[in-house]
Amino acid sequence: MKLFFDTGAFCALSLPEDRHNAAAKLILKRALTANPRQFTSNYILDETYTLIRSRRGHTAAVNFMDGFKRLGISVLRVTEVIEDEASTLFRKLDFPHLSFTDCTSFALINAHAIDHAFSFDAHFSFFRFSHPVIILPESPSE
């Protein structure tokens, strides 16, 4: 099992006031029983640091940044090839609230044959990946 973490998952796990906090903790606990290889991207981390800072302040963002290093999650880098694929997807897809970062995530998930994505964004469920991908939770709410 390969598990990709989206920004919403990190924020839900890190911010007790996040409306998905309890669900995120339960989903992660269940997912970790499968001992998955865990991934995210440098773009997701950028988005997460910024979102935590806007919600909780600089100290909370830096604390997440420092704590992340101890988690053992592999960071996939958005290369020029991935960026080109994300640009193609961004031009083609007209999902509400779709970000360019989401498109880089889709491209990375395809390129690395990742089979699970931890995201509360509904467009992860709408996107047609190149292979089967299970979205956790299986009923996203945004």
NORVENKA-V697395 format. One record per helix or strand of 2 or more residues. SS is the DSSP state (A for helix, B for strand). FROM is the first residue (numbers start at 1). LEN is the number of residues. Records with the same first field share a line. If there is no record, write none. Layout:
SS: FROM-LEN + FROM-LEN
This chain:
B: 2-4 + 37-5 + 74-3 + 116-3 + 134-3
A: 7-8 + 21-12 + 42-15 + 58-11 + 80-13 + 100-12 + 123-4
